[in-house]
Amino acid sequence: MIKSVGEFTPVKSPVLTVSEFLEPIQEAAAIAPIAPASKLNKHAIRSSLKASTLDGVFSAFFSCVTAEVLLSNFLLQLGATSVEIGLLSAIPMLTNFLQPIGAYFADRTTSRRWYSLRLFCPSRLLWLVLVLGIILFSANLAPAHQLIKWTLIIALVTHIFGSLGSASWVSWMAVLVPQQLRGRYFGFRNSAANLTNFLSVPLLGLVVSNWGDGAIQGYSVILIMAVLAGIISLGCQFFMVDVNPQVSTQKITPSQNSEQPLGFFSVLKDRNFLTFLLHYGLWMFAVNLSAPFFSIYLLRDLNLDVSWVTSYTSLTAGANVLMLVFWGKLADRIGNRPILLLVGMVLAIVPLLKLTASTNSFSLWLWFPLLYMLSGGAWSAIDLCSNNLQMAIAPLHQPSSYFAIAAALGGLGGALGTTVGGVVAELPNFGGLPGLFILSTVLRLLALLPLIFVREPRSFDLKTFLGG
């Protein structure tokens, strides 16, 4: 039996049935029953946040195997083309269009926990099909290109389910985390998740590159570990106080609720949130214009071993770990908008700095690590403060709709950025990747302009923050 959040008992038998696995989790669910947000006490909040942190740690391990550099390297080992790699990068952004649909259905359920479980559990177990595909490939029963198709389909289904559940999860956390603690808590939670990335990615990269039967077979081993971690992360959610969307939205009086427009139409009348959406969509476009192509450039064009690239990626996670708590505390003091503006200007010039990258010793041992650490420290602020800013300016009624529409617009911008970036990089008269990086820098700076006009409660004016 699971005794507490910190004493999660691992599965001991490889033939454990589903009912046997769910039995202790169902017992643990009694620890965190469904409760109205207004009746949460400090003990319930504290235990929920501890469980959420563990959820983030195990989920981060799952994600670092089923996304980013390890999955890209797996596809490259199979002989994937640039179009297929670009499609893999575009899938999570394209599926964000489904977030408003997910928010619609989630707000009509009676349990955030069970809605999340019904979506994320099948999507994570689905990766075991890819393990079966690798076994067939190793036995010469499945061609490499067929395995690439399977991978893209599994990634697509996974991100579809994730998009349907994402807005509900953000709304759940918005209820559980007190507003005055959001910066510090999410800074700590993200630090724990990024520490997992920091330790896991280089070690898993070494496992894959040094696996005796080959990198493809090595990936199947770490994929099994990732699926197990993904299921454990969902088990941690049973120690979080569940929230009934029907109850939590009743904090608004009937007269107030009748005056509030619903869902998508309320966003159209919220000028402040529309201004944020303009910034967010442009920013995602400008960033993804160049960002997805850098790791592929290192792996294929510079012919660096995957262990080098995963080591650099771990430095990004390490910088996240070091800086997230600092950004969280600072955001609680001065607000999220000033940090987004200042750090955004730093990230805008990163593509220009990448133009100086090469394969000499200076770049391999110093310049690449510095660039990845700079990016990691800056992105920790962007990710943290963007999410917190959305929570701060979205209304209390139906926040899922606002989060979902922001994610959908960000996904549109990101998908367009990836697509346009892939086309621009192939244009002979544009300058290839150097021209693409310069264009990305200019557009990132332009994307920050709407953010100047966003109003955030408890936020310092940028001029005041700079001492003007």
C-alpha positions as CSV (number, residue, x, y, z in Angstrom):
1,M,0.0,0.0,0.0
2,I,1.1,3.6,-0.7
3,K,1.7,5.2,2.7
4,S,2.5,8.7,1.8
5,V,3.6,10.9,-1.1
6,G,7.3,10.4,-0.2
7,E,7.0,6.6,0.1
8,F,5.7,5.6,-3.3
9,T,6.1,1.8,-3.5
10,P,7.5,0.7,-6.9
11,V,5.9,-2.1,-8.8
12,K,7.7,-5.3,-7.9
13,S,6.1,-7.9,-10.2
14,P,6.3,-7.6,-14.0
15,V,2.9,-9.4,-14.3
16,L,1.0,-7.0,-12.1
17,T,-2.6,-6.7,-13.4
18,V,-4.3,-3.3,-14.0
19,S,-6.7,-3.9,-11.1
20,E,-3.9,-4.8,-8.8
21,F,-2.1,-1.7,-9.8
22,L,-5.1,0.6,-9.3
23,E,-6.2,-0.8,-6.0
24,P,-3.6,1.0,-3.8
25,I,-4.1,4.1,-5.9
26,Q,-7.8,4.1,-5.3
27,E,-7.2,3.7,-1.6
28,A,-4.8,6.6,-1.7
29,A,-7.5,8.7,-3.5
30,A,-9.3,8.9,-0.2
31,I,-6.4,11.0,1.1
32,A,-7.3,13.7,-1.4
33,P,-11.0,13.7,-2.1
34,I,-12.9,16.2,-4.3
35,A,-13.2,19.5,-2.6
36,P,-14.4,23.0,-3.4
37,A,-11.5,25.4,-3.9
38,S,-12.8,27.7,-1.2
39,K,-12.6,24.9,1.4
40,L,-9.0,23.9,0.9
41,N,-6.9,24.1,4.1
42,K,-3.1,24.5,4.4
43,H,-2.5,20.9,5.0
44,A,-4.4,19.8,1.9
45,I,-2.6,22.4,-0.2
46,R,0.8,21.4,1.1
47,S,0.3,17.7,0.5
48,S,-1.1,18.4,-2.9
49,L,1.8,20.6,-3.9
50,K,4.3,17.9,-2.8
51,A,2.5,15.3,-4.9
52,S,2.4,17.7,-7.8
53,T,6.2,18.1,-7.6
54,L,6.7,14.4,-7.7
55,D,4.3,14.2,-10.6
56,G,6.5,16.8,-12.4
57,V,9.7,14.8,-11.7
58,F,8.4,11.5,-13.1
59,S,6.7,13.2,-16.0
60,A,9.9,15.0,-16.9
61,F,11.7,11.7,-17.2
62,F,9.0,10.4,-19.5
63,S,9.1,13.5,-21.6
64,C,12.9,13.6,-22.0
65,V,12.8,10.2,-23.6
66,T,9.7,10.6,-25.8
67,A,10.5,14.1,-27.0
68,E,13.4,16.4,-27.9
69,V,16.9,15.2,-28.7
70,L,16.7,11.5,-27.8
71,L,13.6,11.0,-30.0
72,S,15.1,13.1,-32.8
73,N,18.3,11.0,-32.6
74,F,16.2,7.8,-32.8
75,L,14.5,9.0,-35.9
76,L,17.8,10.1,-37.5
77,Q,19.2,6.6,-36.7
78,L,16.3,5.2,-38.7
79,G,17.1,7.5,-41.6
80,A,14.3,10.1,-41.2
81,T,14.3,13.0,-43.6
82,S,14.3,16.8,-42.7
83,V,10.6,16.9,-43.5
84,E,9.8,14.1,-41.0
85,I,12.0,15.7,-38.3
86,G,10.2,19.0,-39.0
87,L,6.8,17.3,-38.7
88,L,7.8,15.8,-35.4
89,S,8.6,19.4,-34.1
90,A,5.3,20.7,-35.5
91,I,3.0,18.0,-34.1
92,P,2.9,19.4,-30.5
93,M,2.2,22.9,-31.7
94,L,-0.5,21.9,-34.2
95,T,-2.4,19.8,-31.7
96,N,-2.6,22.8,-29.4
97,F,-5.6,23.7,-31.5
98,L,-7.5,21.1,-29.6
99,Q,-7.0,22.7,-26.3
100,P,-10.3,24.8,-26.4
101,I,-12.2,21.6,-27.1
102,G,-10.4,19.9,-24.2
103,A,-11.3,22.9,-22.0
104,Y,-15.0,22.7,-23.1
105,F,-15.3,19.0,-22.1
106,A,-13.1,19.3,-18.9
107,D,-15.3,22.1,-17.5
108,R,-18.3,19.9,-17.9
109,T,-16.8,17.0,-15.8
110,T,-16.9,16.6,-12.0
111,S,-13.3,15.7,-11.5
112,R,-10.1,17.2,-12.7
113,R,-8.1,14.1,-11.6
114,W,-10.2,11.5,-13.4
115,Y,-10.4,13.6,-16.6
116,S,-6.6,13.8,-16.5
117,L,-6.1,10.1,-15.9
118,R,-8.5,9.0,-18.7
119,L,-6.4,11.0,-21.2
120,F,-2.8,10.7,-20.1
121,C,-2.7,7.0,-19.1
122,P,-3.6,5.6,-22.5
123,S,-1.4,8.1,-24.3
124,R,1.7,7.1,-22.2
125,L,1.0,3.3,-22.5
126,L,0.8,3.8,-26.3
127,W,4.6,4.1,-26.5
128,L,4.9,0.4,-25.7
129,V,3.7,-0.1,-29.2
130,L,6.9,1.5,-30.4
131,V,8.9,-0.9,-28.2
132,L,7.1,-3.7,-30.0
133,G,7.9,-2.1,-33.4
134,I,11.6,-1.9,-32.4
135,I,11.6,-5.6,-31.6
136,L,10.1,-6.3,-35.0
137,F,12.6,-4.1,-36.7
138,S,15.5,-5.8,-34.9
139,A,14.1,-9.1,-36.2
140,N,14.0,-7.7,-39.7
141,L,10.2,-8.0,-39.7
142,A,9.5,-4.2,-40.0
143,P,11.3,-1.7,-42.3
144,A,12.9,1.4,-40.9
145,H,10.5,3.7,-42.7
146,Q,7.5,1.9,-41.3
147,L,9.0,2.4,-37.8
148,I,9.3,6.2,-38.5
149,K,5.6,6.3,-39.4
150,W,4.7,4.5,-36.2
151,T,6.7,7.0,-34.2
152,L,5.1,10.0,-35.8
153,I,1.6,8.5,-35.4
154,I,2.3,7.7,-31.7
155,A,3.7,11.2,-31.1
156,L,0.6,12.7,-32.8
157,V,-1.9,10.7,-30.7
158,T,0.1,11.4,-27.5
159,H,0.0,15.2,-28.2
160,I,-3.7,15.1,-29.1
161,F,-4.5,13.5,-25.7
162,G,-2.1,15.9,-24.0
163,S,-3.7,19.0,-25.7
164,L,-7.2,17.8,-24.6
165,G,-6.0,17.6,-21.0
166,S,-3.6,20.5,-20.7
167,A,-6.0,23.3,-20.0
168,S,-7.8,21.3,-17.4
169,W,-4.5,20.6,-15.6
170,V,-3.5,24.3,-15.6
171,S,-6.9,25.1,-14.2
172,W,-6.5,22.5,-11.5
173,M,-3.1,23.9,-10.5
174,A,-4.5,27.5,-10.6
175,V,-6.9,26.4,-7.9
176,L,-4.4,24.5,-5.8
177,V,-1.6,27.0,-5.8
178,P,-2.3,30.3,-3.9
179,Q,-1.7,33.3,-6.1
180,Q,1.0,34.8,-3.8
181,L,3.0,31.6,-4.0
182,R,2.8,30.7,-7.7
183,G,6.2,32.1,-8.6
184,R,8.0,30.3,-5.8
185,Y,6.1,27.1,-6.1
186,F,6.3,26.7,-9.9
187,G,9.9,27.8,-9.8
188,F,10.6,25.0,-7.3
189,R,8.5,22.4,-9.2
190,N,10.1,23.3,-12.5
191,S,13.5,23.2,-10.9
192,A,12.9,19.6,-9.7
193,A,11.7,18.6,-13.2
194,N,14.7,20.2,-14.9
195,L,17.1,18.6,-12.4
196,T,15.6,15.3,-13.6
197,N,16.4,16.4,-17.2
198,F,19.8,17.5,-16.2
199,L,20.7,14.1,-14.7
200,S,18.7,11.9,-17.0
201,V,19.4,13.2,-20.6
202,P,23.2,12.8,-20.7
203,L,23.1,9.4,-18.9
204,L,20.3,8.1,-21.2
205,G,22.3,9.5,-24.2
206,L,25.3,7.5,-23.1
207,V,23.1,4.4,-22.7
208,V,21.8,4.8,-26.2
209,S,25.1,5.6,-27.9
210,N,26.9,2.7,-26.1
211,W,24.2,0.0,-26.2
212,G,25.8,-3.2,-27.5
213,D,23.0,-4.1,-30.0
214,G,22.9,-0.6,-31.4
215,A,21.4,2.9,-30.7
216,I,17.9,1.9,-31.9
217,Q,17.7,-1.1,-29.5
218,G,19.1,1.0,-26.7
219,Y,16.3,3.5,-27.2
220,S,13.7,0.7,-26.7
221,V,15.2,0.0,-23.2
222,I,15.0,3.6,-22.0
223,L,11.5,3.9,-23.6
224,I,10.3,1.1,-21.3
225,M,11.7,3.0,-18.3
226,A,10.0,6.2,-19.5
227,V,6.6,4.6,-19.8
228,L,6.9,3.2,-16.2
229,A,7.9,6.7,-15.0
230,G,4.9,8.2,-16.8
231,I,2.5,5.9,-15.1
232,I,4.0,6.6,-11.7
233,S,3.6,10.3,-12.3
234,L,-0.1,9.8,-12.8
235,G,-0.3,7.8,-9.6
236,C,1.1,10.8,-7.8
237,Q,-1.9,12.8,-8.8
238,F,-4.1,10.7,-6.5
239,F,-2.4,12.5,-3.6
240,M,-3.5,15.9,-4.9
241,V,-6.9,17.3,-3.8
242,D,-9.2,16.8,-6.6
243,V,-11.3,19.8,-7.9
244,N,-14.8,19.6,-9.2
245,P,-15.1,22.3,-11.9
246,Q,-18.8,22.5,-11.3
247,V,-18.2,23.4,-7.6
248,S,-15.1,25.6,-8.0
249,T,-16.9,27.9,-10.5
250,Q,-19.8,28.4,-8.1
251,K,-17.7,30.9,-6.1
252,I,-19.1,33.5,-8.5
253,T,-22.5,34.6,-7.5
254,P,-25.4,34.0,-9.9
255,S,-25.7,37.7,-10.7
256,Q,-22.0,37.9,-11.6
257,N,-22.1,34.7,-13.6
258,S,-25.0,35.9,-15.7
259,E,-23.2,39.0,-16.6
260,Q,-20.0,37.2,-17.8
261,P,-19.8,36.1,-21.4
262,L,-18.8,32.5,-21.9
263,G,-15.7,30.9,-23.3
264,F,-14.4,32.1,-26.6
265,F,-16.6,35.2,-26.6
266,S,-15.3,36.5,-23.3
267,V,-11.8,36.4,-24.7
268,L,-12.9,38.6,-27.6
269,K,-14.1,41.2,-25.2
270,D,-11.0,41.1,-22.9
271,R,-8.7,43.7,-24.5
272,N,-5.9,43.0,-22.0
273,F,-5.8,39.3,-22.7
274,L,-6.1,39.9,-26.5
275,T,-2.9,42.0,-26.2
276,F,-1.2,39.2,-24.4
277,L,-2.3,36.7,-27.1
278,L,-0.8,39.0,-29.8
279,H,2.5,38.9,-28.0
280,Y,2.4,35.2,-27.3
281,G,1.5,34.2,-30.9
282,L,4.2,36.4,-32.4
283,W,6.8,35.2,-29.9
284,M,6.1,31.6,-30.5
285,F,6.4,32.2,-34.3
286,A,9.7,34.1,-33.9
287,V,11.2,31.5,-31.6
288,N,10.2,28.4,-33.6
289,L,11.4,30.0,-36.8
290,S,14.9,28.9,-35.8
291,A,14.9,26.9,-32.5
292,P,13.9,23.5,-33.8
293,F,16.8,23.4,-36.3
294,F,19.8,23.9,-34.0
295,S,20.0,20.4,-32.5
296,I,19.5,18.8,-35.9
297,Y,22.2,21.1,-37.3
298,L,24.6,19.8,-34.6
299,L,23.7,16.1,-35.1
300,R,23.6,16.0,-38.8
301,D,25.5,19.0,-40.3
302,L,28.3,19.2,-37.7
303,N,28.1,15.4,-37.2
304,L,28.4,15.6,-33.5
305,D,27.7,12.4,-31.5
306,V,24.4,12.3,-29.6
307,S,26.3,12.2,-26.3
308,W,27.7,15.7,-27.0
309,V,24.3,17.1,-27.8
310,T,22.6,15.5,-24.8
311,S,25.4,16.9,-22.6
312,Y,24.7,20.4,-23.9
313,T,21.0,19.8,-23.4
314,S,21.7,18.8,-19.8
315,L,23.4,22.2,-19.3
316,T,20.2,23.9,-20.3
317,A,18.3,21.9,-17.7
318,G,21.1,22.6,-15.2
319,A,20.7,26.4,-15.8
320,N,17.0,26.0,-15.3
321,V,17.5,24.3,-12.0
322,L,19.8,27.1,-10.8
323,M,17.7,30.0,-12.0
324,L,14.0,28.9,-11.6
325,V,13.8,29.5,-7.9
326,F,15.4,32.9,-8.3
327,W,12.9,33.8,-11.1
328,G,10.0,32.5,-9.0
329,K,10.8,34.6,-6.0
330,L,11.5,37.7,-8.2
331,A,8.2,37.2,-10.0
332,D,6.3,37.1,-6.7
333,R,8.0,40.5,-5.8
334,I,7.8,42.5,-9.0
335,G,5.4,40.6,-11.3
336,N,5.9,38.5,-14.4
337,R,5.7,41.1,-17.2
338,P,8.9,43.0,-16.4
339,I,10.9,39.7,-16.3
340,L,9.4,38.6,-19.6
341,L,10.4,41.9,-21.2
342,L,14.0,42.0,-20.0
343,V,14.7,38.3,-20.4
344,G,13.0,38.3,-23.8
345,M,15.5,40.9,-25.1
346,V,18.3,38.6,-24.0
347,L,16.8,35.6,-25.8
348,A,16.3,37.7,-28.9
349,I,20.0,37.9,-29.5
350,V,20.7,34.2,-28.9
351,P,20.2,33.3,-32.6
352,L,22.9,35.8,-33.6
353,L,25.3,34.3,-31.1
354,K,24.7,30.9,-32.7
355,L,26.1,32.2,-35.9
356,T,29.6,32.0,-34.4
357,A,29.3,28.3,-33.6
358,S,31.8,25.9,-35.2
359,T,33.5,22.6,-34.4
360,N,36.7,23.9,-33.0
361,S,37.8,23.1,-29.4
362,F,36.7,26.6,-28.2
363,S,33.2,26.1,-29.4
364,L,32.9,22.4,-28.2
365,W,34.2,23.0,-24.7
366,L,33.3,26.6,-23.9
367,W,31.0,28.4,-26.5
368,F,28.4,25.8,-26.9
369,P,28.1,25.2,-23.1
370,L,27.8,28.9,-22.5
371,L,25.1,29.3,-25.1
372,Y,23.1,26.4,-23.7
373,M,23.4,27.7,-20.2
374,L,22.4,31.2,-21.2
375,S,19.4,29.9,-23.1
376,G,18.5,27.6,-20.2
377,G,18.6,30.3,-17.6
378,A,16.6,32.7,-19.8
379,W,14.0,30.1,-20.9
380,S,13.3,29.2,-17.3
381,A,12.1,32.7,-16.8
382,I,10.0,32.8,-20.0
383,D,8.3,29.5,-19.3
384,L,7.6,30.3,-15.7
385,C,6.4,33.9,-16.1
386,S,4.4,33.2,-19.3
387,N,2.3,30.6,-17.5
388,N,2.0,32.7,-14.3
389,L,1.0,35.8,-16.3
390,Q,-1.8,33.9,-18.0
391,M,-3.1,32.8,-14.5
392,A,-2.9,36.4,-13.3
393,I,-4.8,38.1,-16.1
394,A,-7.4,35.3,-16.8
395,P,-10.7,35.7,-15.0
396,L,-11.8,33.5,-12.2
397,H,-14.8,32.2,-14.2
398,Q,-13.9,29.5,-16.8
399,P,-10.1,30.0,-16.8
400,S,-9.7,26.8,-18.8
401,S,-11.1,28.5,-21.9
402,Y,-8.6,31.3,-21.6
403,F,-5.6,29.0,-21.1
404,A,-6.8,26.8,-24.0
405,I,-7.2,29.6,-26.4
406,A,-3.7,31.0,-25.5
407,A,-2.2,27.5,-26.0
408,A,-4.0,27.1,-29.4
409,L,-2.8,30.5,-30.6
410,G,0.7,29.8,-29.4
411,G,0.6,26.4,-31.2
412,L,-0.5,28.1,-34.4
413,G,2.4,30.6,-34.1
414,G,4.9,27.9,-33.3
415,A,3.7,25.6,-36.1
416,L,3.8,28.4,-38.6
417,G,7.3,29.3,-37.4
418,T,8.6,25.8,-37.8
419,T,7.1,25.5,-41.3
420,V,8.3,28.9,-42.5
421,G,11.7,28.3,-40.9
422,G,12.1,25.0,-42.8
423,V,11.2,26.7,-46.1
424,V,13.4,29.7,-45.5
425,A,16.4,27.6,-44.6
426,E,16.2,25.9,-48.0
427,L,16.1,29.2,-50.0
428,P,19.5,29.6,-51.7
429,N,19.2,33.4,-51.9
430,F,18.2,34.0,-48.3
431,G,21.4,32.9,-46.7
432,G,20.4,29.5,-45.2
433,L,20.6,29.2,-41.5
434,P,22.5,32.4,-40.9
435,G,19.7,34.4,-42.6
436,L,17.1,32.4,-40.7
437,F,18.7,33.2,-37.3
438,I,19.0,37.0,-38.2
439,L,15.3,37.0,-39.1
440,S,14.4,35.2,-35.9
441,T,16.2,37.8,-33.8
442,V,14.4,40.7,-35.5
443,L,11.0,39.1,-35.1
444,R,11.6,38.2,-31.4
445,L,12.3,41.9,-30.6
446,L,9.1,42.9,-32.5
447,A,7.1,40.3,-30.6
448,L,8.0,42.0,-27.3
449,L,6.3,45.2,-28.2
450,P,2.6,44.2,-27.4
451,L,3.8,42.9,-24.0
452,I,4.6,46.5,-23.0
453,F,0.8,47.3,-23.0
454,V,-0.3,44.2,-21.0
455,R,-1.6,45.1,-17.6
456,E,-0.8,42.6,-14.8
457,P,-2.1,42.9,-11.2
458,R,0.7,43.5,-8.6
459,S,3.2,44.1,-11.4
460,F,5.9,46.7,-11.3
461,D,6.1,49.2,-14.1
462,L,9.2,48.5,-16.2
463,K,10.4,52.1,-15.8
464,T,10.0,51.8,-12.0
465,F,11.7,48.4,-11.9
466,L,14.7,49.8,-13.8
467,G,15.0,52.7,-11.3
468,G,13.7,55.4,-13.6
